[in-house]
């Protein structure tokens, strides 16, 4: 399978979890998914495969140590796919932490989860900013 087709697949894999958490954050299924680890095993495993393919096709691991080197790494479709999968995995993992940190927050989390989906660290920052005042911290 080529990286373009895999990009489409990787984009779709976490989407049911995001939708479940945003549309039914307090449901039994949402809580169960938030406690599980299998989605991250799948995303992290795919990331590992994509990194190995990219490095075997000439990616230079030394490129990780400068901005210019990272930019060159992302000239490779496989490395870009790996990087995108990295974002998908970690943003969803941050959302998992948020879901588990505020299990009774309900729909208050929906805008924060949306921000986490779209802008990763911005959603995390917003959650950290409101968790105390809204009583989500324990």
Secondary structure by P-SEA (a helix, b strand, c coil): ccaaaaaaaaaacaaaaaaaaaaccccaaaaaaaaccaaaaaaaaaaaaaaaaaaaacccccccccaaaaaaaaccaaaaaaaaaaaaaaaaaaaaaaaaacccccccaaaaaaaaaccaaaaaaaaaaccccccccc
